[in-house]
Amino acid sequence: MALEGPADPSPFREEHLRVVTAVANLAASRLESLRLREETADKRRLEEDLRGAARIQESLLPRTRRPFPVGSSPGRAGCAAR
C-alpha cells in the first residue's frame, strides 16, 4: 500500500504510519489464513478422490486367487506345449 502526499511537510504523522501498518499486517494475516484454509480443503478433496479411486480399483480385483495349473507359469498361460 502506498501513501503519497506533498513532499514537504508530510501530512502524515507517525500515528498514521502505525495504523496503516497494523491494517496491512491484519490484511496479510487474513489472506494467509484464507490461503491455508483453501490449501487444506484442496488436500482433503484430493484424499477423498484417492480413497474413491482405491475403492474402485479394489472392486475390479478378483475376490479369490485361482491357482495356476501344475507345470505352467503365468508367462506361458494359453501356449501349447512343445
Backbone as XML, in Angstrom:
<?xml version="1.0"?>
<chain id="A" units="angstrom">
  <residue number="1" name="MET">
    <atom name="N" x="0.849" y="-1.148" z="0.000"/>
    <atom name="CA" x="0.000" y="0.000" z="0.000"/>
    <atom name="C" x="0.906" y="1.225" z="0.000"/>
  </residue>
  <residue number="2" name="ALA">
    <atom name="N" x="0.646" y="2.155" z="-0.863"/>
    <atom name="CA" x="1.469" y="3.360" z="-0.947"/>
    <atom name="C" x="0.631" y="4.571" z="-0.568"/>
  </residue>
  <residue number="3" name="LEU">
    <atom name="N" x="1.180" y="5.365" z="0.307"/>
    <atom name="CA" x="0.533" y="6.622" z="0.680"/>
    <atom name="C" x="1.400" y="7.759" z="0.158"/>
  </residue>
  <residue number="4" name="GLU">
    <atom name="N" x="0.798" y="8.623" z="-0.591"/>
    <atom name="CA" x="1.565" y="9.738" z="-1.134"/>
    <atom name="C" x="0.925" y="11.044" z="-0.687"/>
  </residue>
  <residue number="5" name="GLY">
    <atom name="N" x="1.738" y="11.990" z="-0.426"/>
    <atom name="CA" x="1.293" y="13.318" z="-0.032"/>
    <atom name="C" x="2.330" y="14.323" z="-0.503"/>
  </residue>
  <residue number="6" name="PRO">
    <atom name="N" x="2.152" y="15.551" z="-0.139"/>
    <atom name="CA" x="3.150" y="16.554" z="-0.524"/>
    <atom name="C" x="4.533" y="16.161" z="0.002"/>
  </residue>
  <residue number="7" name="ALA">
    <atom name="N" x="5.548" y="16.476" z="-0.766"/>
    <atom name="CA" x="6.918" y="16.101" z="-0.404"/>
    <atom name="C" x="7.329" y="16.710" z="0.932"/>
  </residue>
  <residue number="8" name="ASP">
    <atom name="N" x="6.968" y="17.940" z="1.159"/>
    <atom name="CA" x="7.362" y="18.584" z="2.415"/>
    <atom name="C" x="6.366" y="19.635" z="2.776"/>
  </residue>
  <residue number="9" name="PRO">
    <atom name="N" x="5.870" y="19.807" z="3.867"/>
    <atom name="CA" x="5.919" y="18.914" z="5.022"/>
    <atom name="C" x="4.915" y="17.790" z="4.856"/>
  </residue>
  <residue number="10" name="SER">
    <atom name="N" x="5.186" y="16.668" z="5.466"/>
    <atom name="CA" x="4.343" y="15.488" z="5.341"/>
    <atom name="C" x="3.054" y="15.672" z="6.156"/>
  </residue>
  <residue number="11" name="PRO">
    <atom name="N" x="1.901" y="15.371" z="5.535"/>
    <atom name="CA" x="0.653" y="15.474" z="6.282"/>
    <atom name="C" x="0.416" y="14.237" z="7.165"/>
  </residue>
  <residue number="12" name="PHE">
    <atom name="N" x="1.265" y="13.249" z="7.030"/>
    <atom name="CA" x="1.092" y="12.011" z="7.787"/>
    <atom name="C" x="1.998" y="12.015" z="9.005"/>
  </residue>
  <residue number="13" name="ARG">
    <atom name="N" x="1.427" y="11.619" z="10.115"/>
    <atom name="CA" x="2.200" y="11.540" z="11.359"/>
    <atom name="C" x="2.609" y="10.091" z="11.602"/>
  </residue>
  <residue number="14" name="GLU">
    <atom name="N" x="3.432" y="9.893" z="12.574"/>
    <atom name="CA" x="3.894" y="8.561" z="12.965"/>
    <atom name="C" x="2.694" y="7.667" z="13.318"/>
  </residue>
  <residue number="15" name="GLU">
    <atom name="N" x="1.691" y="8.252" z="13.934"/>
    <atom name="CA" x="0.492" y="7.502" z="14.311"/>
    <atom name="C" x="-0.216" y="6.957" z="13.062"/>
  </residue>
  <residue number="16" name="HIS">
    <atom name="N" x="-0.264" y="7.751" z="11.992"/>
    <atom name="CA" x="-0.864" y="7.294" z="10.746"/>
    <atom name="C" x="-0.116" y="6.064" z="10.214"/>
  </residue>
  <residue number="17" name="LEU">
    <atom name="N" x="1.192" y="6.152" z="10.261"/>
    <atom name="CA" x="2.015" y="5.043" z="9.783"/>
    <atom name="C" x="1.744" y="3.780" z="10.593"/>
  </residue>
  <residue number="18" name="ARG">
    <atom name="N" x="1.627" y="3.903" z="11.906"/>
    <atom name="CA" x="1.357" y="2.732" z="12.756"/>
    <atom name="C" x="-0.008" y="2.119" z="12.435"/>
  </residue>
  <residue number="19" name="VAL">
    <atom name="N" x="-1.010" y="2.963" z="12.226"/>
    <atom name="CA" x="-2.344" y="2.465" z="11.918"/>
    <atom name="C" x="-2.344" y="1.744" z="10.570"/>
  </residue>
  <residue number="20" name="VAL">
    <atom name="N" x="-1.746" y="2.357" z="9.564"/>
    <atom name="CA" x="-1.702" y="1.749" z="8.239"/>
    <atom name="C" x="-0.911" y="0.446" z="8.286"/>
  </residue>
  <residue number="21" name="THR">
    <atom name="N" x="0.174" y="0.408" z="9.027"/>
    <atom name="CA" x="0.976" y="-0.805" z="9.164"/>
    <atom name="C" x="0.167" y="-1.910" z="9.845"/>
  </residue>
  <residue number="22" name="ALA">
    <atom name="N" x="-0.572" y="-1.554" z="10.879"/>
    <atom name="CA" x="-1.392" y="-2.548" z="11.587"/>
    <atom name="C" x="-2.476" y="-3.108" z="10.658"/>
  </residue>
  <residue number="23" name="VAL">
    <atom name="N" x="-3.125" y="-2.241" z="9.879"/>
    <atom name="CA" x="-4.163" y="-2.690" z="8.955"/>
    <atom name="C" x="-3.549" y="-3.594" z="7.875"/>
  </residue>
  <residue number="24" name="ALA">
    <atom name="N" x="-2.387" y="-3.213" z="7.362"/>
    <atom name="CA" x="-1.725" y="-4.025" z="6.335"/>
    <atom name="C" x="-1.332" y="-5.390" z="6.900"/>
  </residue>
  <residue number="25" name="ASN">
    <atom name="N" x="-0.831" y="-5.418" z="8.121"/>
    <atom name="CA" x="-0.462" y="-6.695" z="8.748"/>
    <atom name="C" x="-1.687" y="-7.573" z="8.977"/>
  </residue>
  <residue number="26" name="LEU">
    <atom name="N" x="-2.791" y="-6.967" z="9.391"/>
    <atom name="CA" x="-4.016" y="-7.725" z="9.590"/>
    <atom name="C" x="-4.515" y="-8.302" z="8.265"/>
  </residue>
  <residue number="27" name="ALA">
    <atom name="N" x="-4.486" y="-7.499" z="7.224"/>
    <atom name="CA" x="-4.913" y="-7.972" z="5.903"/>
    <atom name="C" x="-4.027" y="-9.123" z="5.433"/>
  </residue>
  <residue number="28" name="ALA">
    <atom name="N" x="-2.726" y="-8.987" z="5.619"/>
    <atom name="CA" x="-1.800" y="-10.049" z="5.207"/>
    <atom name="C" x="-2.072" y="-11.333" z="5.988"/>
  </residue>
  <residue number="29" name="SER">
    <atom name="N" x="-2.349" y="-11.183" z="7.267"/>
    <atom name="CA" x="-2.642" y="-12.344" z="8.110"/>
    <atom name="C" x="-3.921" y="-13.034" z="7.652"/>
  </residue>
  <residue number="30" name="ARG">
    <atom name="N" x="-4.946" y="-12.267" z="7.352"/>
    <atom name="CA" x="-6.210" y="-12.841" z="6.893"/>
    <atom name="C" x="-6.041" y="-13.541" z="5.546"/>
  </residue>
  <residue number="31" name="LEU">
    <atom name="N" x="-5.279" y="-12.940" z="4.654"/>
    <atom name="CA" x="-5.049" y="-13.553" z="3.345"/>
    <atom name="C" x="-4.296" y="-14.873" z="3.482"/>
  </residue>
  <residue number="32" name="GLU">
    <atom name="N" x="-3.311" y="-14.901" z="4.354"/>
    <atom name="CA" x="-2.549" y="-16.139" z="4.578"/>
    <atom name="C" x="-3.455" y="-17.217" z="5.175"/>
  </residue>
  <residue number="33" name="SER">
    <atom name="N" x="-4.305" y="-16.821" z="6.114"/>
    <atom name="CA" x="-5.243" y="-17.762" z="6.721"/>
    <atom name="C" x="-6.187" y="-18.334" z="5.664"/>
  </residue>
  <residue number="34" name="LEU">
    <atom name="N" x="-6.691" y="-17.505" z="4.795"/>
    <atom name="CA" x="-7.576" y="-17.952" z="3.720"/>
    <atom name="C" x="-6.843" y="-18.906" z="2.782"/>
  </residue>
  <residue number="35" name="ARG">
    <atom name="N" x="-5.604" y="-18.574" z="2.433"/>
    <atom name="CA" x="-4.813" y="-19.440" z="1.559"/>
    <atom name="C" x="-4.616" y="-20.814" z="2.193"/>
  </residue>
  <residue number="36" name="LEU">
    <atom name="N" x="-4.320" y="-20.834" z="3.476"/>
    <atom name="CA" x="-4.105" y="-22.108" z="4.170"/>
    <atom name="C" x="-5.397" y="-22.926" z="4.248"/>
  </residue>
  <residue number="37" name="ARG">
    <atom name="N" x="-6.535" y="-22.261" z="4.473"/>
    <atom name="CA" x="-7.808" y="-22.987" z="4.503"/>
    <atom name="C" x="-8.125" y="-23.588" z="3.140"/>
  </residue>
  <residue number="38" name="GLU">
    <atom name="N" x="-7.864" y="-22.827" z="2.076"/>
    <atom name="CA" x="-8.107" y="-23.350" z="0.733"/>
    <atom name="C" x="-7.186" y="-24.531" z="0.425"/>
  </residue>
  <residue number="39" name="GLU">
    <atom name="N" x="-5.929" y="-24.413" z="0.847"/>
    <atom name="CA" x="-4.970" y="-25.498" z="0.627"/>
    <atom name="C" x="-5.405" y="-26.757" z="1.372"/>
  </residue>
  <residue number="40" name="THR">
    <atom name="N" x="-5.875" y="-26.583" z="2.596"/>
    <atom name="CA" x="-6.345" y="-27.719" z="3.391"/>
    <atom name="C" x="-7.564" y="-28.366" z="2.730"/>
  </residue>
  <residue number="41" name="ALA">
    <atom name="N" x="-8.485" y="-27.550" z="2.243"/>
    <atom name="CA" x="-9.675" y="-28.084" z="1.566"/>
    <atom name="C" x="-9.281" y="-28.831" z="0.292"/>
  </residue>
  <residue number="42" name="ASP">
    <atom name="N" x="-8.315" y="-28.289" z="-0.455"/>
    <atom name="CA" x="-7.842" y="-28.967" z="-1.668"/>
    <atom name="C" x="-7.238" y="-30.325" z="-1.334"/>
  </residue>
  <residue number="43" name="LYS">
    <atom name="N" x="-6.435" y="-30.369" z="-0.283"/>
    <atom name="CA" x="-5.811" y="-31.641" z="0.125"/>
    <atom name="C" x="-6.875" y="-32.641" z="0.559"/>
  </residue>
  <residue number="44" name="ARG">
    <atom name="N" x="-7.886" y="-32.171" z="1.278"/>
    <atom name="CA" x="-8.954" y="-33.063" z="1.733"/>
    <atom name="C" x="-9.710" y="-33.638" z="0.534"/>
  </residue>
  <residue number="45" name="ARG">
    <atom name="N" x="-9.997" y="-32.795" z="-0.462"/>
    <atom name="CA" x="-10.695" y="-33.284" z="-1.663"/>
    <atom name="C" x="-9.839" y="-34.305" z="-2.406"/>
  </residue>
  <residue number="46" name="LEU">
    <atom name="N" x="-8.544" y="-34.043" z="-2.509"/>
    <atom name="CA" x="-7.650" y="-34.980" z="-3.185"/>
    <atom name="C" x="-7.614" y="-36.318" z="-2.457"/>
  </residue>
  <residue number="47" name="GLU">
    <atom name="N" x="-7.535" y="-36.280" z="-1.124"/>
    <atom name="CA" x="-7.520" y="-37.524" z="-0.352"/>
    <atom name="C" x="-8.816" y="-38.302" z="-0.548"/>
  </residue>
  <residue number="48" name="GLU">
    <atom name="N" x="-9.951" y="-37.597" z="-0.587"/>
    <atom name="CA" x="-11.235" y="-38.272" z="-0.819"/>
    <atom name="C" x="-11.262" y="-38.903" z="-2.209"/>
  </residue>
  <residue number="49" name="ASP">
    <atom name="N" x="-10.752" y="-38.183" z="-3.203"/>
    <atom name="CA" x="-10.694" y="-38.727" z="-4.561"/>
    <atom name="C" x="-9.811" y="-39.967" z="-4.621"/>
  </residue>
  <residue number="50" name="LEU">
    <atom name="N" x="-8.673" y="-39.923" z="-3.936"/>
    <atom name="CA" x="-7.770" y="-41.078" z="-3.927"/>
    <atom name="C" x="-8.408" y="-42.274" z="-3.238"/>
  </residue>
  <residue number="51" name="ARG">
    <atom name="N" x="-9.136" y="-42.036" z="-2.139"/>
    <atom name="CA" x="-9.829" y="-43.147" z="-1.468"/>
    <atom name="C" x="-10.888" y="-43.746" z="-2.390"/>
  </residue>
  <residue number="52" name="GLY">
    <atom name="N" x="-11.606" y="-42.895" z="-3.099"/>
    <atom name="CA" x="-12.611" y="-43.393" z="-4.046"/>
    <atom name="C" x="-11.977" y="-44.206" z="-5.153"/>
  </residue>
  <residue number="53" name="ALA">
    <atom name="N" x="-10.849" y="-43.723" z="-5.682"/>
    <atom name="CA" x="-10.144" y="-44.449" z="-6.742"/>
    <atom name="C" x="-9.646" y="-45.798" z="-6.220"/>
  </residue>
  <residue number="54" name="ALA">
    <atom name="N" x="-9.156" y="-45.835" z="-4.992"/>
    <atom name="CA" x="-8.679" y="-47.095" z="-4.413"/>
    <atom name="C" x="-9.832" y="-48.084" z="-4.262"/>
  </residue>
  <residue number="55" name="ARG">
    <atom name="N" x="-11.014" y="-47.584" z="-3.846"/>
    <atom name="CA" x="-12.179" y="-48.478" z="-3.726"/>
    <atom name="C" x="-12.571" y="-49.039" z="-5.092"/>
  </residue>
  <residue number="56" name="ILE">
    <atom name="N" x="-12.541" y="-48.210" z="-6.107"/>
    <atom name="CA" x="-12.890" y="-48.670" z="-7.458"/>
    <atom name="C" x="-11.898" y="-49.724" z="-7.929"/>
  </residue>
  <residue number="57" name="GLN">
    <atom name="N" x="-10.599" y="-49.444" z="-7.758"/>
    <atom name="CA" x="-9.585" y="-50.407" z="-8.178"/>
    <atom name="C" x="-9.742" y="-51.720" z="-7.422"/>
  </residue>
  <residue number="58" name="GLU">
    <atom name="N" x="-9.996" y="-51.631" z="-6.135"/>
    <atom name="CA" x="-10.148" y="-52.843" z="-5.341"/>
    <atom name="C" x="-11.369" y="-53.643" z="-5.798"/>
  </residue>
  <residue number="59" name="SER">
    <atom name="N" x="-12.421" y="-52.947" z="-6.199"/>
    <atom name="CA" x="-13.624" y="-53.658" z="-6.644"/>
    <atom name="C" x="-13.391" y="-54.378" z="-7.970"/>
  </residue>
  <residue number="60" name="LEU">
    <atom name="N" x="-12.393" y="-53.971" z="-8.731"/>
    <atom name="CA" x="-12.098" y="-54.602" z="-10.008"/>
    <atom name="C" x="-11.225" y="-55.843" z="-9.863"/>
  </residue>
  <residue number="61" name="LEU">
    <atom name="N" x="-10.594" y="-55.998" z="-8.708"/>
    <atom name="CA" x="-9.739" y="-57.169" z="-8.483"/>
    <atom name="C" x="-10.600" y="-58.396" z="-8.202"/>
  </residue>
  <residue number="62" name="PRO">
    <atom name="N" x="-10.111" y="-59.575" z="-8.611"/>
    <atom name="CA" x="-10.858" y="-60.797" z="-8.305"/>
    <atom name="C" x="-10.893" y="-61.025" z="-6.795"/>
  </residue>
  <residue number="63" name="ARG">
    <atom name="N" x="-11.981" y="-61.614" z="-6.326"/>
    <atom name="CA" x="-12.147" y="-61.855" z="-4.886"/>
    <atom name="C" x="-11.217" y="-62.961" z="-4.382"/>
  </residue>
  <residue number="64" name="THR">
    <atom name="N" x="-10.999" y="-63.976" z="-5.219"/>
    <atom name="CA" x="-10.127" y="-65.089" z="-4.818"/>
    <atom name="C" x="-9.103" y="-65.312" z="-5.913"/>
  </residue>
  <residue number="65" name="ARG">
    <atom name="N" x="-8.016" y="-65.906" z="-5.513"/>
    <atom name="CA" x="-6.976" y="-66.258" z="-6.491"/>
    <atom name="C" x="-7.228" y="-67.656" z="-6.997"/>
  </residue>
  <residue number="66" name="ARG">
    <atom name="N" x="-7.082" y="-67.828" z="-8.292"/>
    <atom name="CA" x="-7.168" y="-69.171" z="-8.854"/>
    <atom name="C" x="-5.751" y="-69.692" z="-9.016"/>
  </residue>
  <residue number="67" name="PRO">
    <atom name="N" x="-5.489" y="-70.904" z="-8.562"/>
    <atom name="CA" x="-4.119" y="-71.440" z="-8.699"/>
    <atom name="C" x="-3.819" y="-71.746" z="-10.164"/>
  </residue>
  <residue number="68" name="PHE">
    <atom name="N" x="-2.550" y="-71.623" z="-10.506"/>
    <atom name="CA" x="-2.117" y="-71.973" z="-11.859"/>
    <atom name="C" x="-2.025" y="-73.486" z="-11.964"/>
  </residue>
  <residue number="69" name="PRO">
    <atom name="N" x="-2.347" y="-74.009" z="-13.135"/>
    <atom name="CA" x="-2.203" y="-75.462" z="-13.308"/>
    <atom name="C" x="-0.745" y="-75.873" z="-13.112"/>
  </residue>
  <residue number="70" name="VAL">
    <atom name="N" x="-0.555" y="-77.070" z="-12.594"/>
    <atom name="CA" x="0.794" y="-77.582" z="-12.345"/>
    <atom name="C" x="1.565" y="-77.633" z="-13.661"/>
  </residue>
  <residue number="71" name="GLY">
    <atom name="N" x="2.799" y="-77.157" z="-13.631"/>
    <atom name="CA" x="3.649" y="-77.215" z="-14.820"/>
    <atom name="C" x="3.517" y="-76.002" z="-15.721"/>
  </residue>
  <residue number="72" name="SER">
    <atom name="N" x="2.685" y="-75.064" z="-15.396"/>
    <atom name="CA" x="2.589" y="-73.864" z="-16.240"/>
    <atom name="C" x="3.070" y="-72.661" z="-15.442"/>
  </residue>
  <residue number="73" name="SER">
    <atom name="N" x="3.306" y="-71.597" z="-16.150"/>
    <atom name="CA" x="3.721" y="-70.363" z="-15.498"/>
    <atom name="C" x="2.856" y="-69.229" z="-16.047"/>
  </residue>
  <residue number="74" name="PRO">
    <atom name="N" x="2.743" y="-68.133" z="-15.335"/>
    <atom name="CA" x="1.900" y="-67.040" z="-15.795"/>
    <atom name="C" x="2.293" y="-66.522" z="-17.184"/>
  </residue>
  <residue number="75" name="GLY">
    <atom name="N" x="3.568" y="-66.573" z="-17.510"/>
    <atom name="CA" x="4.031" y="-66.078" z="-18.788"/>
    <atom name="C" x="3.701" y="-67.003" z="-19.946"/>
  </residue>
  <residue number="76" name="ARG">
    <atom name="N" x="3.386" y="-68.252" z="-19.666"/>
    <atom name="CA" x="3.125" y="-69.226" z="-20.730"/>
    <atom name="C" x="1.658" y="-69.665" z="-20.762"/>
  </residue>
  <residue number="77" name="ALA">
    <atom name="N" x="0.823" y="-69.016" z="-20.019"/>
    <atom name="CA" x="-0.587" y="-69.426" z="-19.974"/>
    <atom name="C" x="-1.185" y="-69.341" z="-21.372"/>
  </residue>
  <residue number="78" name="GLY">
    <atom name="N" x="-1.864" y="-70.352" z="-21.764"/>
    <atom name="CA" x="-2.525" y="-70.384" z="-23.059"/>
    <atom name="C" x="-1.633" y="-70.819" z="-24.202"/>
  </residue>
  <residue number="79" name="CYS">
    <atom name="N" x="-0.352" y="-71.062" z="-23.948"/>
    <atom name="CA" x="0.567" y="-71.512" z="-25.023"/>
    <atom name="C" x="0.560" y="-73.035" z="-25.090"/>
  </residue>
  <residue number="80" name="ALA">
    <atom name="N" x="0.626" y="-73.560" z="-26.265"/>
    <atom name="CA" x="0.681" y="-75.016" z="-26.442"/>
    <atom name="C" x="2.057" y="-75.519" z="-26.050"/>
  </residue>
  <residue number="81" name="ALA">
    <atom name="N" x="2.092" y="-76.699" z="-25.404"/>
    <atom name="CA" x="3.367" y="-77.292" z="-25.013"/>
    <atom name="C" x="4.092" y="-77.781" z="-26.246"/>
  </residue>
  <residue number="82" name="ARG">
    <atom name="N" x="5.405" y="-77.641" z="-26.263"/>
    <atom name="CA" x="6.183" y="-78.047" z="-27.442"/>
    <atom name="C" x="7.039" y="-79.214" z="-27.150"/>
  </residue>
</chain>
